[in-house]
Amino acid sequence: MEKLVINGGVPLKGEVFISGSKNASLPAMAATLLTDEPCVLKNVPVVSDINTMSNLLMTLGKDVKRDKDALIITSKGRLKPLADYRLVSTMRGSVCVLGPLLARLGEARVALPGGCVIGVRPVDLHLKGFESLGARIDIEGGYIIAKSSRLKGARMYLAGAMGPSVLGTANVMMAATLATGETTIEGAACEPEIKDLADLLNLMGAKISGHGSPTVVIEGVKRLHGVEYKVSADRIEAGTFILLSAMTRGNVIVRGVEHHRLLSVVDALNEAGVACECRGASVRVKSPARFKPVNVTTHPYPGFPTDLQAQYMAMMTLADGVSSVRDTVFPDRFMHLAELARMGAKVRREGGVAVIEGVKELKGAPVMASDLRASVALVMAGVVAKGQTEVRRIYHLDRGYEGIDRKLIDLGAKVRREQDKVVPNEEIG
Ligand code: UD1
């Protein structure tokens, strides 16, 4: 296992280039199962979740080769309907192979991904969508078994108690591209990654409209074909570096940002007294001596993203006053609170709300990463803290941030990656 050792307190300066979006790449890779023709996906980040999806595609009958930032995905025979538990359990995103497999083969057996540290994370909405398209769904031995001789277009409402589902919308939308007739998804997720996926599918020959809005209409077609496609920049990585730059009061230009996809974050920063200069695909922030405290509630897009909540909280630990964070998408996503507290942050949970009393400085400490976005929040705290921070279990970080240590070092941060000889306890009795 590896850890990051950070000697904090150095203001960051320079430029950082944002990689391709992990969350857009994963469903795009699953979409290649909808055709036997070769597909080339460009701007795919080098992160471990992409390796997991590549391995899964290879077990399903695809060949995946990397050429710099591109993945070349070809067929190596007949598709197989079985997505094994060992691969699905390490990454929930792999559940979105179910829609394409069902549409192509009339059958799919995909392991139920289970919960994870950020919440229960059910897949009932995915299954409801497939049932609406005429599939029979059974759960056996921890596997979802979906069957249908030919999917049939339908009108459905796909949002649940927690709002729309991003991967649920992606999964059902992919299946509906090859169904007979027209499918209408009401309550569809509006996240940019859904818009990107529909654009990709349309380039492959699908007929999708309304994507990016809560009503998506898919007119089924007989077959899809190969494609060459460039994945968008990662809005969450961009938001992370923008928040980090604000937090360190450095002079950083974040390049390759689609800032219109981050308006809720820019808005929260403005309220905190941070000026964001958005020019073309670049963002530079200018921070005051201390931020104003600002309460944030996460919502589905275009609301403040749950995937930037931990990073925002790290920044608010240094605000001049008390702020709060409520996560309506994953209400229990607060694993980072206790670790931030180890660094001197004054944070506590009051019911569904995290309350953050700003302090003048954070102090370095050994801390433990619990999930992808919580890990990066700890790294951010380490970069501004006085003294040395060790962030352990950084395999979480490597799931979704391409070369984060190299990017931080290029900005002047004192960061090094080391083997962690002390293996932290997984269990607390
Ligand atoms: C995706 C993102 C993740 C992000 C999340 C919300 C990927 C690979 N992951 O996850 O980074 O944090 O969107 O923006 O793109 N829900 C149900 N039933 C379902 C599905 C979801 O109740 O069938 C609930 C979830 O528990 C959660 C909410 O709906 O409370 C939103 O989850 P969802 O949008 O599905 O998240 P993912 O697509 O898994």
Boltz pocket constraint, residues with backbone or C-beta under 6 A from the ligand:
constraints:
  - pocket:
      binder: B
      contacts: [[A, 22], [A, 23], [A, 24], [A, 26], [A, 92], [A, 93], [A, 119], [A, 120], [A, 121], [A, 122], [A, 123], [A, 124], [A, 125], [A, 126], [A, 127], [A, 160], [A, 161], [A, 162], [A, 163], [A, 164], [A, 165], [A, 166], [A, 167], [A, 168], [A, 189], [A, 193], [A, 306], [A, 307], [A, 328], [A, 329], [A, 330], [A, 331]]
      max_distance: 6.0
